[in-house]
Amino acid sequence: MPIDNISTLKTQNDDFYNIWLKELKQRYLSQRLKASISVNTALLEFYWSLGGDIEAKQYANTYGSGFYKNLSKDLQHELPNVKGLSPINIRYMTAFYKLYAPVLEIVPQAAEDFNKSMLFSIPWDHHRRIIDRCKDNVEKAIFFVKKTLKNNWSRNVLLNWLDTDLYEREGKAISNFKATLPVIQGDLAQQITKDPYNFDFLAMRERYDERDLEDALVANVTKFLLELGKGFSYMGRQFRLSVGNEEFFPDLLFYNAHLHAYIVIELKVKSFKPEFLGQLSFYVSAINNQFKTEIDNPTIGLLICKDKDNVVAKYALDAYNQPLGISEYQLSKLFPDDFKSTLPTIEEIEKELNNRYPRE
């Protein structure tokens, strides 16, 4: 007899299993009454409790590989017309509980700033995506739950950040913020940085220069703002600064609403060199003197290079009292320099059509 059939007979004849099944039905119906207050929270509370029961009672081990299929069938019989009780979804419920239980129930003090109320506040479909990408990394999973809550991310936005390794990149820029800014301001400034910045939304020639990179970022400023993060507003490119009898033009200028500060960004398509910071520090000083008001916090400079030596970057920052950060960028979509020339122009297409189909 197939294992699934044996499992089915065992579960049907197991009084404890049947009692538990009835309890699940009542638990679901009870939670459903709360739906008028919070549909999502009530649903996730049920999913959490079901996953917890399966883990605590070790039903999956007791009844073998057919357990989830049989439980799904039995639950759908007891709760007809209720969606979300497929074998796959029940497996996700178990994974949901196993992922977060260590910090919420087993060692709750391990997540002092994270609780079930937060966990149950984002949609289930978001949770499934987080479980898929984070596996057993609960710190990474909590990071994305908090980000989703804070920024009200849609599923597509969440997937974008999951796929671009935000957890590994956020707040990783080399900086001197702790030494040059008040504690709270410095922590927030560090959090808004990334390393590396993901510029894969750009399509560049192999031999591009800084102006090409700047042009591409401005042409895709909406995507660039998404990569920079929440709170950034684009102020302009090659922003003219008149100092003494000379004019200077920083690459990009932004304002961050959360920091209440101007952000000057300089782009370098080569490896980091300490002398790059001198120019950036000068721009920061000029913005502070000419544009910063009493309600603004100190201007921050961010240097984004092709790559860097982290030790050299840290040493270089020690010489500056302006808040500066250094990051890399990654760019994978590079086309041959003659790529455009391999495509026919409109004139060439029209000529070819005229040759093939001459006008009478």
C-alpha positions as CSV (number, residue, x, y, z in Angstrom):
1,M,0.0,0.0,0.0
2,P,1.3,3.5,-0.9
3,I,2.8,5.5,2.0
4,D,0.2,8.2,1.5
5,N,-2.6,5.7,1.9
6,I,-1.1,4.4,5.1
7,S,-0.7,7.9,6.4
8,T,-4.3,8.6,5.6
9,L,-5.5,5.5,7.5
10,K,-3.3,6.4,10.5
11,T,-4.6,10.0,10.6
12,Q,-8.2,8.9,10.3
13,N,-7.9,6.5,13.2
14,D,-6.0,8.8,15.4
15,D,-8.3,10.3,18.0
16,F,-5.8,12.9,19.0
17,Y,-5.4,14.0,15.4
18,N,-9.1,14.3,14.9
19,I,-9.5,16.3,18.1
20,W,-6.8,18.6,17.0
21,L,-8.5,18.9,13.6
22,K,-11.7,20.0,15.3
23,E,-9.8,22.5,17.4
24,L,-8.2,24.0,14.3
25,K,-11.6,24.4,12.8
26,Q,-12.9,26.2,15.9
27,R,-9.7,28.3,16.1
28,Y,-10.1,29.4,12.5
29,L,-13.8,30.3,13.0
30,S,-12.9,32.2,16.1
31,Q,-10.2,34.2,14.4
32,R,-12.5,34.8,11.5
33,L,-14.8,36.7,13.8
34,K,-12.0,39.2,14.3
35,A,-11.7,39.8,10.6
36,S,-13.8,43.0,10.8
37,I,-11.0,44.5,12.9
38,S,-8.0,43.2,11.1
39,V,-8.3,40.5,8.4
40,N,-4.6,40.1,7.8
41,T,-3.7,40.0,11.5
42,A,-6.3,37.4,12.3
43,L,-5.3,35.2,9.4
44,L,-1.6,35.3,10.3
45,E,-2.4,34.5,13.9
46,F,-4.1,31.4,12.7
47,Y,-1.3,30.5,10.3
48,W,1.2,31.0,13.1
49,S,-0.7,28.8,15.5
50,L,-1.2,26.1,12.9
51,G,2.6,26.2,12.1
52,G,3.4,26.1,15.8
53,D,1.1,23.0,16.3
54,I,2.7,21.1,13.5
55,E,6.2,21.9,14.8
56,A,5.4,21.2,18.4
57,K,3.6,17.9,17.8
58,Q,6.0,16.8,15.1
59,Y,3.1,15.7,12.9
60,A,5.1,15.9,9.7
61,N,7.6,13.4,11.1
62,T,4.9,11.2,12.6
63,Y,2.7,10.8,9.5
64,G,5.4,11.0,6.8
65,S,5.5,12.7,3.5
66,G,1.8,12.6,2.9
67,F,1.0,14.6,6.0
68,Y,0.6,18.1,4.4
69,K,-1.5,16.7,1.6
70,N,-3.8,14.9,4.0
71,L,-4.1,17.8,6.4
72,S,-4.9,20.1,3.5
73,K,-7.6,17.7,2.4
74,D,-9.1,17.3,5.9
75,L,-9.1,21.1,6.6
76,Q,-10.8,21.9,3.3
77,H,-13.4,19.3,4.2
78,E,-14.0,20.9,7.6
79,L,-13.7,24.4,6.2
80,P,-15.2,24.4,2.7
81,N,-14.8,27.4,0.5
82,V,-11.9,28.7,2.7
83,K,-8.8,29.6,0.6
84,G,-5.2,29.3,1.6
85,L,-5.3,25.7,2.9
86,S,-3.3,24.1,0.1
87,P,-0.4,21.7,1.0
88,I,2.1,24.2,-0.2
89,N,0.6,27.1,1.9
90,I,0.5,24.9,5.0
91,R,4.2,24.1,4.5
92,Y,4.8,27.9,4.4
93,M,2.9,28.2,7.7
94,T,5.3,25.7,9.3
95,A,8.3,27.6,7.8
96,F,6.8,30.9,9.0
97,Y,6.7,29.6,12.6
98,K,10.1,27.9,12.5
99,L,11.8,31.1,11.1
100,Y,10.6,33.6,13.7
101,A,9.8,31.4,16.8
102,P,13.4,31.4,18.1
103,V,13.3,35.2,18.6
104,L,9.6,35.6,19.5
105,E,8.9,32.7,21.7
106,I,12.1,30.7,22.6
107,V,14.4,33.7,23.3
108,P,12.1,36.7,23.1
109,Q,14.7,39.1,24.5
110,A,16.8,38.5,21.4
111,A,14.4,40.8,19.4
112,E,13.5,43.6,21.8
113,D,12.4,45.9,18.9
114,F,10.4,43.2,17.1
115,N,7.2,41.6,18.1
116,K,4.2,39.6,16.8
117,S,2.2,42.7,16.2
118,M,4.8,43.9,13.7
119,L,5.1,40.4,12.2
120,F,1.4,40.0,11.6
121,S,1.0,43.5,10.1
122,I,2.3,42.7,6.6
123,P,0.4,40.6,3.9
124,W,0.9,36.9,3.8
125,D,2.1,37.0,0.2
126,H,4.9,39.3,1.4
127,H,5.9,36.7,4.0
128,R,6.1,33.9,1.5
129,R,8.5,35.9,-0.6
130,I,10.6,36.8,2.5
131,I,10.6,33.1,3.6
132,D,11.8,32.1,0.1
133,R,14.7,34.6,0.0
134,C,15.8,34.5,3.6
135,K,15.6,30.8,4.4
136,D,16.9,30.3,7.9
137,N,18.4,33.8,8.3
138,V,15.9,35.3,10.8
139,E,17.8,38.6,11.1
140,K,17.6,39.2,7.4
141,A,13.9,38.3,7.4
142,I,13.1,40.7,10.3
143,F,15.0,43.4,8.4
144,F,12.7,43.1,5.5
145,V,9.5,42.9,7.6
146,K,10.5,46.1,9.3
147,K,11.4,47.8,6.0
148,T,8.1,46.7,4.5
149,L,6.2,48.2,7.5
150,K,8.1,51.4,7.6
151,N,8.0,52.1,3.8
152,N,4.6,50.4,3.0
153,W,6.3,48.4,0.2
154,S,4.2,46.7,-2.4
155,R,5.0,43.1,-3.2
156,N,6.9,44.2,-6.4
157,V,9.0,46.7,-4.5
158,L,9.8,44.1,-1.8
159,L,10.9,41.6,-4.5
160,N,13.1,44.3,-6.0
161,W,15.0,44.9,-2.8
162,L,15.1,41.1,-2.0
163,D,16.7,40.5,-5.4
164,T,19.2,43.3,-5.2
165,D,20.6,42.3,-1.8
166,L,19.5,45.3,0.2
167,Y,20.2,43.6,3.5
168,E,23.8,43.0,2.6
169,R,24.3,46.5,1.1
170,E,22.4,49.0,3.3
171,G,24.4,51.1,5.7
172,K,27.7,49.6,4.5
173,A,29.4,52.7,3.1
174,I,32.8,53.6,4.5
175,S,32.2,56.9,6.3
176,N,33.2,59.2,9.1
177,F,29.7,60.0,10.2
178,K,30.1,58.9,13.8
179,A,33.0,61.3,14.2
180,T,31.5,64.3,12.4
181,L,27.8,64.2,13.2
182,P,25.7,63.9,16.4
183,V,24.9,60.3,17.3
184,I,21.3,60.1,16.1
185,Q,22.1,62.1,12.9
186,G,25.2,60.0,12.3
187,D,23.3,56.7,12.7
188,L,20.6,57.8,10.3
189,A,23.1,59.1,7.7
190,Q,24.9,55.7,7.8
191,Q,21.6,53.8,7.4
192,I,20.7,55.7,4.2
193,T,23.9,54.6,2.5
194,K,24.5,51.5,0.5
195,D,27.6,49.7,-0.7
196,P,27.6,48.9,-3.4
197,Y,25.0,50.9,-5.2
198,N,23.2,48.8,-7.8
199,F,23.2,50.6,-11.2
200,D,22.0,47.6,-13.2
201,F,19.0,49.6,-14.4
202,L,21.5,51.4,-16.7
203,A,22.8,50.2,-20.1
204,M,26.2,51.6,-20.7
205,R,28.9,51.4,-23.4
206,E,32.0,49.5,-22.3
207,R,34.2,52.6,-22.4
208,Y,32.0,55.1,-20.6
209,D,33.2,58.1,-18.7
210,E,31.9,60.1,-15.7
211,R,29.7,62.3,-17.9
212,D,28.1,59.2,-19.5
213,L,27.4,57.7,-16.1
214,E,25.9,61.0,-14.9
215,D,23.8,61.4,-18.0
216,A,22.4,57.9,-17.7
217,L,21.6,58.3,-14.0
218,V,19.7,61.6,-14.7
219,A,17.9,60.0,-17.6
220,N,16.8,57.3,-15.2
221,V,16.4,59.5,-12.2
222,T,13.2,57.8,-10.9
223,K,15.0,54.4,-10.7
224,F,18.1,56.2,-9.2
225,L,15.9,57.7,-6.5
226,L,14.5,54.3,-5.8
227,E,18.0,52.9,-5.4
228,L,19.0,55.8,-3.1
229,G,16.1,55.1,-0.9
230,K,13.2,56.9,0.8
231,G,13.4,60.6,1.5
232,F,15.7,61.6,-1.4
233,S,14.7,64.6,-3.6
234,Y,16.6,65.4,-6.8
235,M,17.8,69.0,-6.8
236,G,19.9,69.1,-10.0
237,R,23.1,68.1,-11.8
238,Q,26.2,70.1,-12.4
239,F,24.8,72.5,-9.7
240,R,26.6,75.8,-10.2
241,L,28.5,77.1,-7.1
242,S,30.1,80.5,-7.3
243,V,33.0,80.8,-4.9
244,G,35.2,83.9,-5.1
245,N,35.8,84.5,-8.7
246,E,35.4,80.9,-9.8
247,E,32.6,78.5,-10.5
248,F,32.4,74.9,-9.5
249,F,29.9,72.2,-10.5
250,P,29.3,69.1,-8.3
251,D,27.9,66.2,-10.2
252,L,24.6,65.7,-8.4
253,L,22.7,67.4,-5.6
254,F,19.9,65.9,-3.5
255,Y,18.0,66.7,-0.4
256,N,17.0,64.1,2.1
257,A,13.8,64.8,4.0
258,H,14.6,62.4,6.8
259,L,18.0,63.8,7.5
260,H,16.9,67.4,6.7
261,A,20.2,67.8,4.9
262,Y,21.7,68.3,1.4
263,I,23.5,65.3,-0.1
264,V,26.3,66.0,-2.6
265,I,27.1,63.0,-4.8
266,E,30.3,62.8,-6.8
267,L,30.8,60.0,-9.4
268,K,34.1,58.4,-10.3
269,V,34.4,55.7,-12.9
270,K,37.8,54.6,-11.5
271,S,39.2,53.2,-8.3
272,F,39.1,55.4,-5.2
273,K,42.0,57.7,-4.6
274,P,42.3,59.8,-1.4
275,E,42.5,63.1,-3.4
276,F,38.9,62.6,-4.6
277,L,37.8,63.5,-1.1
278,G,39.3,67.0,-1.2
279,Q,37.0,68.1,-4.1
280,L,34.0,66.5,-2.4
281,S,34.8,68.2,1.0
282,F,35.0,71.5,-0.8
283,Y,31.6,71.1,-2.4
284,V,30.1,70.2,1.0
285,S,31.6,73.3,2.6
286,A,30.3,75.5,-0.3
287,I,26.7,74.1,0.0
288,N,26.8,74.7,3.8
289,N,27.8,78.3,3.4
290,Q,25.5,79.2,0.5
291,F,22.4,77.1,0.8
292,K,22.1,75.5,4.2
293,T,19.6,77.2,6.5
294,E,19.1,77.2,10.2
295,I,16.6,74.3,9.9
296,D,18.9,72.2,7.8
297,N,21.4,69.7,9.3
298,P,25.0,69.7,8.0
299,T,25.5,68.8,4.3
300,I,26.8,65.2,3.6
301,G,29.1,64.2,0.8
302,L,28.9,60.8,-0.9
303,L,31.6,59.6,-3.3
304,I,30.5,56.7,-5.5
305,C,33.4,55.0,-7.2
306,K,33.9,52.0,-9.5
307,D,35.7,50.2,-6.6
308,K,37.8,51.0,-3.5
309,D,40.2,49.6,-1.0
310,N,38.3,49.8,2.3
311,V,41.5,50.3,4.4
312,V,42.7,53.2,2.2
313,A,39.2,54.7,2.3
314,K,39.1,54.6,6.1
315,Y,42.6,56.2,6.4
316,A,41.7,58.9,3.9
317,L,38.5,59.9,5.8
318,D,40.4,60.5,9.0
319,A,41.8,63.7,7.6
320,Y,38.4,65.4,7.1
321,N,35.9,67.0,9.6
322,Q,33.1,67.1,7.0
323,P,30.6,64.2,7.0
324,L,31.7,62.1,4.0
325,G,30.9,58.6,2.8
326,I,32.6,56.4,0.2
327,S,30.8,53.6,-1.7
328,E,31.2,51.5,-4.8
329,Y,28.7,50.9,-7.6
330,Q,28.0,47.7,-9.6
331,L,27.0,47.8,-13.3
332,S,26.6,44.7,-15.3
333,K,24.9,45.8,-18.5
334,L,27.8,46.9,-20.7
335,F,27.6,47.0,-24.5
336,P,30.4,47.1,-27.0
337,D,31.4,50.6,-28.1
338,D,30.3,49.9,-31.6
339,F,27.0,48.5,-30.5
340,K,25.0,51.4,-31.9
341,S,26.8,51.3,-35.2
342,T,25.8,47.7,-35.7
343,L,22.1,48.7,-35.8
344,P,20.7,50.3,-39.0
345,T,19.7,53.9,-38.9
346,I,16.2,55.1,-39.9
347,E,17.7,56.4,-43.2
348,E,19.3,53.0,-43.9
349,I,16.0,51.2,-43.2
350,E,14.1,53.5,-45.5
351,K,16.7,53.1,-48.3
352,E,16.5,49.3,-48.0
353,L,12.7,49.4,-48.1
354,N,12.7,51.7,-51.2
355,N,15.1,49.3,-52.9
356,R,13.0,46.3,-52.2
357,Y,9.7,48.0,-52.9
358,P,10.2,50.8,-55.3
359,R,7.5,53.3,-55.7
360,E,5.6,53.1,-59.0
